[in-house]
Amino acid sequence: MFKLDTFKPDSRTWNSRRAAAFGALAIGAIAFSGSAAAAPLELFPFIMMPPTQYAPPPVAAAPSEDEGTAVELPARLRRQVVNYATREAPGTVIIDTPNTYLYYVLGNGQAVRYGIGVGRDGFTWSGVQSITKKAEWPDWTPPPEMIARQPYLPRQMAGGPGNPLGARAMYLGGTVYRIHGTNAPGTIGTHVSSGCIRLTNEDVTDLYSRVNVGTKVIVLPMTDRRADLGSAVR
């Protein structure tokens, strides 16, 4: 017969074993807490999680020249109603090339005057035309003559804020010339274009609402350097 007392540890042996077990648990708990702080424990490591996707930072597009920039025109170039003596009928457009003004005749000795940019040296012209087409946010197709001078130009550009024709265009007869807006308002009042007449986008939109297909357009020559006849209405 076996005696159960033979397998019963004494109290001192039992206590020492229990202390050793608690010590091992304590060390394991400290080690576990340190690794948990370094990296979160996956509760279900057998479930494959998709990798986190990080979107690249947006790339800002470079703005066009003067695009989106508030340009304050000199007082003389701002749109205004002026006294203007002319025999032309109301609704006529008169382009004063040397003084960089465009007049829209109202009648009764008055006109709306706009500041404009005109052709640079060697590219001005004069004559009488009529508006044959109107377009909002027009596409730009440089004519062959311009491509020959500036072969780096695009062959075609869709309409929009970056388009050099701006917000509106009015085409003059069968010529390559237009009255149009601009994405470079700082050029108003200068001789800068290849013969087209440019206004700020705000002003060309106003003029566009006033004219129709068939409107008469008179372009005065650079040699006509008479004094500005338009005085602001007070």
CYANA upper distance limits for C-alpha pairs under 8 A (distance plus 0.5 A):
  2 PHE  CA      6 THR  CA      8.28
  3 LYS  CA      7 PHE  CA      8.33
  4 LEU  CA      8 LYS  CA      7.23
  9 PRO  CA     13 THR  CA      6.78
  9 PRO  CA     14 TRP  CA      6.84
 10 ASP  CA     14 TRP  CA      6.93
 11 SER  CA     15 ASN  CA      6.62
 12 ARG  CA     16 SER  CA      6.76
 13 THR  CA     17 ARG  CA      6.76
 14 TRP  CA     18 ARG  CA      6.65
 15 ASN  CA     19 ALA  CA      6.63
 16 SER  CA     20 ALA  CA      6.72
 17 ARG  CA     21 ALA  CA      6.73
 18 ARG  CA     22 PHE  CA      6.79
 19 ALA  CA     23 GLY  CA      6.67
 20 ALA  CA     24 ALA  CA      6.78
 21 ALA  CA     25 LEU  CA      6.83
 22 PHE  CA     26 ALA  CA      6.68
 23 GLY  CA     27 ILE  CA      6.75
 24 ALA  CA     28 GLY  CA      6.67
 25 LEU  CA     29 ALA  CA      6.59
 26 ALA  CA     30 ILE  CA      6.81
 27 ILE  CA     31 ALA  CA      6.75
 28 GLY  CA     32 PHE  CA      6.52
 29 ALA  CA     33 SER  CA      6.63
 30 ILE  CA     34 GLY  CA      6.78
 31 ALA  CA     35 SER  CA      6.88
 32 PHE  CA     36 ALA  CA      6.56
 33 SER  CA     37 ALA  CA      6.75
 34 GLY  CA     38 ALA  CA      7.02
 35 SER  CA     39 ALA  CA      6.73
 36 ALA  CA     40 PRO  CA      5.78
 36 ALA  CA     41 LEU  CA      6.59
 63 PRO  CA     67 GLU  CA      6.54
 63 PRO  CA     68 GLY  CA      8.20
 64 SER  CA    162 GLY  CA      6.65
 64 SER  CA    183 ASN  CA      7.88
 65 GLU  CA    183 ASN  CA      7.56
 65 GLU  CA    184 ALA  CA      6.44
 66 ASP  CA     71 VAL  CA      8.49
 66 ASP  CA    183 ASN  CA      7.02
 66 ASP  CA    184 ALA  CA      5.48
 66 ASP  CA    185 PRO  CA      7.22
 66 ASP  CA    186 GLY  CA      7.48
 67 GLU  CA    161 PRO  CA      8.07
 67 GLU  CA    162 GLY  CA      7.72
 67 GLU  CA    183 ASN  CA      5.96
 67 GLU  CA    184 ALA  CA      6.89
 71 VAL  CA    185 PRO  CA      7.02
 71 VAL  CA    186 GLY  CA      6.88
 73 LEU  CA     77 LEU  CA      6.53
 73 LEU  CA     78 ARG  CA      6.66
 73 LEU  CA    186 GLY  CA      8.29
 73 LEU  CA    188 ILE  CA      8.36
 74 PRO  CA     78 ARG  CA      7.20
 76 ARG  CA    115 GLY  CA      7.86
 77 LEU  CA    101 TYR  CA      8.04
 77 LEU  CA    114 TYR  CA      6.68
 77 LEU  CA    115 GLY  CA      4.55
 77 LEU  CA    116 ILE  CA      7.95
 77 LEU  CA    188 ILE  CA      8.23
 77 LEU  CA    189 GLY  CA      7.42
 78 ARG  CA    113 ARG  CA      8.38
 78 ARG  CA    114 TYR  CA      6.66
 78 ARG  CA    115 GLY  CA      6.52
 79 ARG  CA    112 VAL  CA      7.42
 79 ARG  CA    113 ARG  CA      6.11
 79 ARG  CA    114 TYR  CA      5.14
 79 ARG  CA    115 GLY  CA      7.30
 79 ARG  CA    203 ASP  CA      7.48
 80 GLN  CA    112 VAL  CA      6.13
 80 GLN  CA    113 ARG  CA      5.96
 80 GLN  CA    114 TYR  CA      7.43
 80 GLN  CA    232 ALA  CA      7.43
 81 VAL  CA    110 GLN  CA      7.35
 81 VAL  CA    111 ALA  CA      6.16
 81 VAL  CA    112 VAL  CA      4.91
 81 VAL  CA    113 ARG  CA      6.56
 81 VAL  CA    232 ALA  CA      6.65
 81 VAL  CA    233 VAL  CA      6.55
 82 VAL  CA    110 GLN  CA      6.13
 82 VAL  CA    111 ALA  CA      6.04
 82 VAL  CA    112 VAL  CA      6.68
 82 VAL  CA    113 ARG  CA      7.04
 82 VAL  CA    230 GLY  CA      6.01
 82 VAL  CA    231 SER  CA      5.59
 82 VAL  CA    232 ALA  CA      4.55
 82 VAL  CA    233 VAL  CA      5.39
 83 ASN  CA    109 GLY  CA      6.21
 83 ASN  CA    110 GLN  CA      4.92
 83 ASN  CA    111 ALA  CA      6.88
 83 ASN  CA    229 LEU  CA      8.30
 83 ASN  CA    230 GLY  CA      5.82
 83 ASN  CA    231 SER  CA      5.74
 83 ASN  CA    232 ALA  CA      6.66
 83 ASN  CA    233 VAL  CA      6.56
 84 TYR  CA    105 VAL  CA      8.42
 84 TYR  CA    109 GLY  CA      5.67
 84 TYR  CA    110 GLN  CA      5.35
 84 TYR  CA    111 ALA  CA      6.30
 84 TYR  CA    229 LEU  CA      6.66
 84 TYR  CA    230 GLY  CA      5.39
 84 TYR  CA    231 SER  CA      7.63
 85 ALA  CA    109 GLY  CA      5.51
 85 ALA  CA    110 GLN  CA      7.54
 85 ALA  CA    229 LEU  CA      7.86
 85 ALA  CA    230 GLY  CA      8.37
 86 THR  CA    109 GLY  CA      7.44
 88 GLU  CA     92 THR  CA      6.97
 88 GLU  CA    105 VAL  CA      7.97
 89 ALA  CA    105 VAL  CA      7.55
 89 ALA  CA    107 GLY  CA      7.38
 90 PRO  CA    104 TYR  CA      8.30
 90 PRO  CA    105 VAL  CA      5.37
 90 PRO  CA    106 LEU  CA      5.40
 90 PRO  CA    107 GLY  CA      5.39
 91 GLY  CA    104 TYR  CA      6.74
 91 GLY  CA    105 VAL  CA      5.81
 91 GLY  CA    106 LEU  CA      6.81
 91 GLY  CA    210 ARG  CA      8.29
 91 GLY  CA    211 VAL  CA      7.45
 91 GLY  CA    215 THR  CA      7.46
 91 GLY  CA    216 LYS  CA      8.28
 92 THR  CA    104 TYR  CA      6.45
 92 THR  CA    105 VAL  CA      5.92
 92 THR  CA    215 THR  CA      6.85
 92 THR  CA    216 LYS  CA      5.76
 92 THR  CA    217 VAL  CA      6.70
 92 THR  CA    218 ILE  CA      8.32
 93 VAL  CA    102 LEU  CA      7.50
 93 VAL  CA    103 TYR  CA      6.17
 93 VAL  CA    104 TYR  CA      5.24
 93 VAL  CA    105 VAL  CA      6.91
 93 VAL  CA    215 THR  CA      7.96
 93 VAL  CA    216 LYS  CA      6.71
 93 VAL  CA    217 VAL  CA      5.19
 93 VAL  CA    218 ILE  CA      6.70
 94 ILE  CA    102 LEU  CA      6.28
 94 ILE  CA    103 TYR  CA      5.57
 94 ILE  CA    104 TYR  CA      7.07
 94 ILE  CA    105 VAL  CA      8.24
 94 ILE  CA    217 VAL  CA      6.36
 94 ILE  CA    218 ILE  CA      5.25
 94 ILE  CA    219 VAL  CA      6.54
 94 ILE  CA    220 LEU  CA      7.95
 95 ILE  CA    100 THR  CA      8.20
 95 ILE  CA    101 TYR  CA      6.60
 95 ILE  CA    102 LEU  CA      4.96
 95 ILE  CA    103 TYR  CA      6.81
 95 ILE  CA    217 VAL  CA      8.00
 95 ILE  CA    218 ILE  CA      6.56
 95 ILE  CA    219 VAL  CA      5.24
 95 ILE  CA    220 LEU  CA      6.47
 96 ASP  CA    100 THR  CA      6.36
 96 ASP  CA    101 TYR  CA      5.58
 96 ASP  CA    102 LEU  CA      6.43
 96 ASP  CA    103 TYR  CA      8.19
 96 ASP  CA    219 VAL  CA      7.17
 96 ASP  CA    220 LEU  CA      5.96
 96 ASP  CA    221 PRO  CA      8.28
 97 THR  CA    101 TYR  CA      7.16
 97 THR  CA    118 VAL  CA      6.96
 97 THR  CA    124 THR  CA      8.41
 97 THR  CA    219 VAL  CA      7.51
 97 THR  CA    220 LEU  CA      6.34
 97 THR  CA    221 PRO  CA      6.80
 97 THR  CA    222 MET  CA      6.30
 98 PRO  CA    221 PRO  CA      7.89
 98 PRO  CA    222 MET  CA      5.55
 98 PRO  CA    223 THR  CA      8.17
 98 PRO  CA    224 ASP  CA      7.67
 98 PRO  CA    225 ARG  CA      6.60
 99 ASN  CA    225 ARG  CA      8.33
 99 ASN  CA    228 ASP  CA      7.41
100 THR  CA    115 GLY  CA      6.54
100 THR  CA    116 ILE  CA      5.69
100 THR  CA    117 GLY  CA      6.63
100 THR  CA    118 VAL  CA      7.04
100 THR  CA    189 GLY  CA      5.98
100 THR  CA    190 THR  CA      7.64
101 TYR  CA    113 ARG  CA      7.00
101 TYR  CA    114 TYR  CA      6.09
101 TYR  CA    115 GLY  CA      5.34
101 TYR  CA    116 ILE  CA      5.99
101 TYR  CA    189 GLY  CA      8.45
102 LEU  CA    113 ARG  CA      6.18
102 LEU  CA    114 TYR  CA      5.61
102 LEU  CA    115 GLY  CA      6.95
102 LEU  CA    116 ILE  CA      7.02
103 TYR  CA    111 ALA  CA      6.41
103 TYR  CA    112 VAL  CA      6.07
103 TYR  CA    113 ARG  CA      5.11
103 TYR  CA    114 TYR  CA      6.95
104 TYR  CA    111 ALA  CA      5.82
104 TYR  CA    112 VAL  CA      5.56
104 TYR  CA    113 ARG  CA      7.03
104 TYR  CA    207 LEU  CA      8.37
105 VAL  CA    110 GLN  CA      6.99
105 VAL  CA    111 ALA  CA      4.83
105 VAL  CA    112 VAL  CA      7.05
106 LEU  CA    110 GLN  CA      5.98
106 LEU  CA    111 ALA  CA      5.28
106 LEU  CA    112 VAL  CA      7.48
107 GLY  CA    111 ALA  CA      7.42
113 ARG  CA    230 GLY  CA      8.27
114 TYR  CA    199 LEU  CA      8.00
114 TYR  CA    203 ASP  CA      7.59
115 GLY  CA    188 ILE  CA      6.84
115 GLY  CA    189 GLY  CA      6.59
115 GLY  CA    199 LEU  CA      7.21
116 ILE  CA    188 ILE  CA      5.53
116 ILE  CA    189 GLY  CA      5.94
116 ILE  CA    190 THR  CA      8.10
116 ILE  CA    197 ILE  CA      7.09
116 ILE  CA    198 ARG  CA      5.97
116 ILE  CA    199 LEU  CA      5.45
116 ILE  CA    200 THR  CA      8.27
117 GLY  CA    187 THR  CA      6.69
117 GLY  CA    188 ILE  CA      5.02
117 GLY  CA    189 GLY  CA      5.57
117 GLY  CA    190 THR  CA      5.56
117 GLY  CA    191 HIS  CA      6.37
117 GLY  CA    192 VAL  CA      7.06
117 GLY  CA    193 SER  CA      7.64
117 GLY  CA    197 ILE  CA      6.37
117 GLY  CA    198 ARG  CA      5.56
117 GLY  CA    199 LEU  CA      7.10
118 VAL  CA    124 THR  CA      7.68
118 VAL  CA    189 GLY  CA      8.25
118 VAL  CA    190 THR  CA      7.03
118 VAL  CA    191 HIS  CA      5.38
118 VAL  CA    192 VAL  CA      6.59
118 VAL  CA    193 SER  CA      6.25
118 VAL  CA    195 GLY  CA      6.85
118 VAL  CA    196 CYS  CA      6.89
118 VAL  CA    197 ILE  CA      5.61
118 VAL  CA    198 ARG  CA      7.22
119 GLY  CA    123 PHE  CA      5.52
119 GLY  CA    124 THR  CA      5.19
119 GLY  CA    125 TRP  CA      8.37
119 GLY  CA    191 HIS  CA      5.65
119 GLY  CA    192 VAL  CA      5.94
119 GLY  CA    193 SER  CA      4.85
119 GLY  CA    194 SER  CA      5.69
119 GLY  CA    195 GLY  CA      4.68
119 GLY  CA    196 CYS  CA      6.87
119 GLY  CA    197 ILE  CA      7.77
120 ARG  CA    124 THR  CA      6.99
120 ARG  CA    191 HIS  CA      4.80
120 ARG  CA    192 VAL  CA      5.04
120 ARG  CA    193 SER  CA      6.02
120 ARG  CA    194 SER  CA      6.99
120 ARG  CA    195 GLY  CA      7.78
121 ASP  CA    191 HIS  CA      7.63
123 PHE  CA    193 SER  CA      7.99
123 PHE  CA    194 SER  CA      5.90
123 PHE  CA    195 GLY  CA      5.67
124 THR  CA    194 SER  CA      8.13
124 THR  CA    195 GLY  CA      5.87
124 THR  CA    221 PRO  CA      8.00
124 THR  CA    222 MET  CA      7.62
125 TRP  CA    195 GLY  CA      7.36
125 TRP  CA    219 VAL  CA      7.87
125 TRP  CA    220 LEU  CA      8.44
125 TRP  CA    221 PRO  CA      6.75
125 TRP  CA    222 MET  CA      8.30
126 SER  CA    218 ILE  CA      8.11
126 SER  CA    219 VAL  CA      5.24
126 SER  CA    220 LEU  CA      5.79
126 SER  CA    221 PRO  CA      5.36
127 GLY  CA    218 ILE  CA      6.53
127 GLY  CA    219 VAL  CA      5.75
127 GLY  CA    220 LEU  CA      7.30
127 GLY  CA    221 PRO  CA      8.26
128 VAL  CA    216 LYS  CA      7.79
128 VAL  CA    217 VAL  CA      6.27
128 VAL  CA    218 ILE  CA      5.11
128 VAL  CA    219 VAL  CA      6.72
129 GLN  CA    172 LEU  CA      6.43
129 GLN  CA    173 GLY  CA      6.15
129 GLN  CA    216 LYS  CA      6.65
129 GLN  CA    217 VAL  CA      5.67
129 GLN  CA    218 ILE  CA      6.98
130 SER  CA    172 LEU  CA      6.09
130 SER  CA    173 GLY  CA      6.01
130 SER  CA    213 VAL  CA      8.06
130 SER  CA    214 GLY  CA      5.90
130 SER  CA    215 THR  CA      5.86
130 SER  CA    216 LYS  CA      5.02
130 SER  CA    217 VAL  CA      5.81
131 ILE  CA    170 MET  CA      6.66
131 ILE  CA    171 TYR  CA      6.09
131 ILE  CA    172 LEU  CA      5.33
131 ILE  CA    173 GLY  CA      6.57
131 ILE  CA    212 ASN  CA      7.67
131 ILE  CA    213 VAL  CA      5.56
131 ILE  CA    214 GLY  CA      5.61
131 ILE  CA    215 THR  CA      5.89
131 ILE  CA    216 LYS  CA      7.27
131 ILE  CA    217 VAL  CA      7.68
132 THR  CA    170 MET  CA      7.98
132 THR  CA    171 TYR  CA      6.25
132 THR  CA    172 LEU  CA      6.42
132 THR  CA    173 GLY  CA      5.98
132 THR  CA    213 VAL  CA      5.76
132 THR  CA    214 GLY  CA      6.57
133 LYS  CA    170 MET  CA      6.29
133 LYS  CA    171 TYR  CA      5.63
133 LYS  CA    172 LEU  CA      8.02
133 LYS  CA    213 VAL  CA      6.45
134 LYS  CA    168 ARG  CA      8.06
134 LYS  CA    169 ALA  CA      6.34
134 LYS  CA    170 MET  CA      5.12
134 LYS  CA    171 TYR  CA      6.90
134 LYS  CA    208 TYR  CA      8.33
134 LYS  CA    212 ASN  CA      8.44
134 LYS  CA    213 VAL  CA      7.50
135 ALA  CA    168 ARG  CA      6.29
135 ALA  CA    169 ALA  CA      5.81
135 ALA  CA    170 MET  CA      7.09
136 GLU  CA    167 ALA  CA      6.47
136 GLU  CA    168 ARG  CA      5.08
136 GLU  CA    169 ALA  CA      7.07
137 TRP  CA    159 GLY  CA      5.39
137 TRP  CA    160 GLY  CA      6.23
137 TRP  CA    165 LEU  CA      8.08
137 TRP  CA    166 GLY  CA      6.81
137 TRP  CA    167 ALA  CA      5.02
137 TRP  CA    168 ARG  CA      5.85
137 TRP  CA    169 ALA  CA      8.02
138 PRO  CA    158 ALA  CA      7.79
138 PRO  CA    159 GLY  CA      5.29
138 PRO  CA    160 GLY  CA      8.12
138 PRO  CA    165 LEU  CA      7.29
138 PRO  CA    166 GLY  CA      8.06
138 PRO  CA    167 ALA  CA      7.72
138 PRO  CA    168 ARG  CA      7.00
138 PRO  CA    169 ALA  CA      7.03
139 ASP  CA    156 GLN  CA      7.77
139 ASP  CA    157 MET  CA      6.18
139 ASP  CA    158 ALA  CA      5.02
139 ASP  CA    159 GLY  CA      4.77
139 ASP  CA    160 GLY  CA      8.45
139 ASP  CA    163 ASN  CA      7.98
139 ASP  CA    165 LEU  CA      8.20
140 TRP  CA    156 GLN  CA      6.22
140 TRP  CA    157 MET  CA      5.58
140 TRP  CA    158 ALA  CA      6.97
140 TRP  CA    159 GLY  CA      7.36
140 TRP  CA    163 ASN  CA      7.58
140 TRP  CA    164 PRO  CA      8.05
140 TRP  CA    165 LEU  CA      7.19
141 THR  CA    154 PRO  CA      8.44
141 THR  CA    155 ARG  CA      6.46
141 THR  CA    156 GLN  CA      5.06
141 THR  CA    157 MET  CA      7.01
142 PRO  CA    146 MET  CA      6.59
142 PRO  CA    147 ILE  CA      6.95
142 PRO  CA    153 LEU  CA      8.16
142 PRO  CA    154 PRO  CA      8.10
142 PRO  CA    155 ARG  CA      6.84
142 PRO  CA    156 GLN  CA      7.42
143 PRO  CA    147 ILE  CA      6.93
143 PRO  CA    176 VAL  CA      7.56
144 PRO  CA    148 ALA  CA      6.61
145 GLU  CA    149 ARG  CA      7.05
146 MET  CA    150 GLN  CA      6.43
146 MET  CA    151 PRO  CA      8.34
146 MET  CA    194 SER  CA      8.47
147 ILE  CA    151 PRO  CA      5.31
147 ILE  CA    152 TYR  CA      8.03
147 ILE  CA    153 LEU  CA      6.93
147 ILE  CA    155 ARG  CA      8.34
157 MET  CA    163 ASN  CA      7.32
158 ALA  CA    163 ASN  CA      7.54
159 GLY  CA    163 ASN  CA      6.12
159 GLY  CA    165 LEU  CA      8.33
159 GLY  CA    166 GLY  CA      8.21
160 GLY  CA    166 GLY  CA      7.49
160 GLY  CA    167 ALA  CA      7.76
161 PRO  CA    166 GLY  CA      6.78
161 PRO  CA    167 ALA  CA      7.72
161 PRO  CA    183 ASN  CA      7.12
162 GLY  CA    166 GLY  CA      7.92
162 GLY  CA    183 ASN  CA      6.73
163 ASN  CA    182 THR  CA      8.16
163 ASN  CA    183 ASN  CA      7.29
164 PRO  CA    181 GLY  CA      7.97
164 PRO  CA    182 THR  CA      5.82
164 PRO  CA    183 ASN  CA      6.16
164 PRO  CA    184 ALA  CA      8.26
165 LEU  CA    169 ALA  CA      7.19
165 LEU  CA    180 HIS  CA      6.00
165 LEU  CA    181 GLY  CA      5.77
165 LEU  CA    182 THR  CA      5.89
165 LEU  CA    183 ASN  CA      7.99
166 GLY  CA    180 HIS  CA      7.00
166 GLY  CA    181 GLY  CA      4.61
166 GLY  CA    182 THR  CA      4.79
166 GLY  CA    183 ASN  CA      6.17
166 GLY  CA    201 ASN  CA      6.52
167 ALA  CA    180 HIS  CA      7.99
167 ALA  CA    181 GLY  CA      6.02
167 ALA  CA    182 THR  CA      7.86
167 ALA  CA    201 ASN  CA      5.97
167 ALA  CA    204 VAL  CA      7.86
167 ALA  CA    205 THR  CA      7.40
168 ARG  CA    180 HIS  CA      6.04
168 ARG  CA    181 GLY  CA      6.20
168 ARG  CA    201 ASN  CA      7.77
168 ARG  CA    204 VAL  CA      6.72
168 ARG  CA    205 THR  CA      6.69
168 ARG  CA    208 TYR  CA      7.47
169 ALA  CA    178 ARG  CA      6.87
169 ALA  CA    179 ILE  CA      6.18
169 ALA  CA    180 HIS  CA      4.67
169 ALA  CA    181 GLY  CA      7.20
169 ALA  CA    204 VAL  CA      8.30
169 ALA  CA    208 TYR  CA      8.31
170 MET  CA    178 ARG  CA      6.00
170 MET  CA    179 ILE  CA      5.63
170 MET  CA    180 HIS  CA      6.74
170 MET  CA    208 TYR  CA      8.01
171 TYR  CA    175 THR  CA      8.43
171 TYR  CA    176 VAL  CA      8.35
171 TYR  CA    177 TYR  CA      6.99
171 TYR  CA    178 ARG  CA      5.03
171 TYR  CA    179 ILE  CA      7.07
172 LEU  CA    176 VAL  CA      8.01
172 LEU  CA    177 TYR  CA      6.39
172 LEU  CA    178 ARG  CA      6.09
172 LEU  CA    179 ILE  CA      8.10
172 LEU  CA    217 VAL  CA      8.46
177 TYR  CA    195 GLY  CA      6.86
177 TYR  CA    196 CYS  CA      5.43
177 TYR  CA    197 ILE  CA      8.19
178 ARG  CA    196 CYS  CA      5.65
178 ARG  CA    197 ILE  CA      6.77
179 ILE  CA    196 CYS  CA      6.59
179 ILE  CA    197 ILE  CA      5.18
179 ILE  CA    198 ARG  CA      6.28
179 ILE  CA    199 LEU  CA      8.16
179 ILE  CA    204 VAL  CA      8.49
180 HIS  CA    196 CYS  CA      8.08
180 HIS  CA    197 ILE  CA      6.85
180 HIS  CA    198 ARG  CA      5.49
180 HIS  CA    199 LEU  CA      6.77
180 HIS  CA    204 VAL  CA      6.85
181 GLY  CA    198 ARG  CA      5.82
181 GLY  CA    199 LEU  CA      5.41
181 GLY  CA    200 THR  CA      5.83
181 GLY  CA    201 ASN  CA      5.20
181 GLY  CA    203 ASP  CA      8.31
181 GLY  CA    204 VAL  CA      6.00
181 GLY  CA    205 THR  CA      8.43
182 THR  CA    198 ARG  CA      6.74
182 THR  CA    199 LEU  CA      6.89
182 THR  CA    200 THR  CA      6.24
182 THR  CA    201 ASN  CA      6.51
183 ASN  CA    200 THR  CA      8.29
183 ASN  CA    201 ASN  CA      8.07
184 ALA  CA    200 THR  CA      8.50
185 PRO  CA    199 LEU  CA      8.09
185 PRO  CA    200 THR  CA      6.01
187 THR  CA    192 VAL  CA      7.60
188 ILE  CA    198 ARG  CA      7.77
188 ILE  CA    199 LEU  CA      7.12
188 ILE  CA    200 THR  CA      7.77
193 SER  CA    197 ILE  CA      8.00
198 ARG  CA    204 VAL  CA      8.43
199 LEU  CA    203 ASP  CA      6.44
199 LEU  CA    204 VAL  CA      5.98
200 THR  CA    204 VAL  CA      6.54
201 ASN  CA    205 THR  CA      6.57
202 GLU  CA    206 ASP  CA      6.96
203 ASP  CA    207 LEU  CA      6.73
204 VAL  CA    208 TYR  CA      6.36
205 THR  CA    209 SER  CA      6.88
206 ASP  CA    210 ARG  CA      7.28
207 LEU  CA    211 VAL  CA      6.93
208 TYR  CA    212 ASN  CA      8.33
211 VAL  CA    215 THR  CA      6.66
220 LEU  CA    224 ASP  CA      7.21
